[in-house]
Amino acid sequence: MIDFEEELAKFRPSEEISKERDEVENDKSTDLSDILTELLKQINEAAKS
């Protein structure tokens, strides 16, 4: 029978997956949420003026 806890303890992700994950996590590109956040900030500042 498979001991899932033992198998999980032995699991190591492939080096390629780890590298890709690190690149995605460290990506500083602007995405849609960043654009919307900045747009809302500008709208709020304009409304206060």
N, C-alpha and C positions, 0 to 999 in steps of 0.2 A: 504494500500500500504506500502511496505517496504521502510524505510528510511535508505539507505545504509550508509550514514555518521554517523547516530546514532548507527547503528549496529557495524560499525568499531570502533567507540569510546568505545563501551562496550566490544570489543573483548579482551580476555586475553588468551595467549597460555597455553596449559596444562603444568603443572610442569615438566612432563616427557620430553616433547619436549624441554623445556628451558634447562633442565639439560644436555640432549644429545648435544644440540647446543653448550653449554659452553664447554663441553668436546672436541668436534671436533675443536672448535676455539682455544683451548689452547693446542692442540696436537702438540708436537714439533718433531714428527717423521720426518725422512728424506723421502722426496718423490722424484719422478723422476726429477722434475724441480730443486730441490736442487742439485741432483747429476750432472745434465747437467751443471748447473751454475759453480759448482766447477771444473768440467772437462774442461770447456772452459777457466776458469781462469788459470788452470795449463798449458793448451796449449798455451795461450797467453804469460805466463811467460817463457815458454820454447822457444818460438819463439823469444823473446827479447834477450835471452842469446846467 
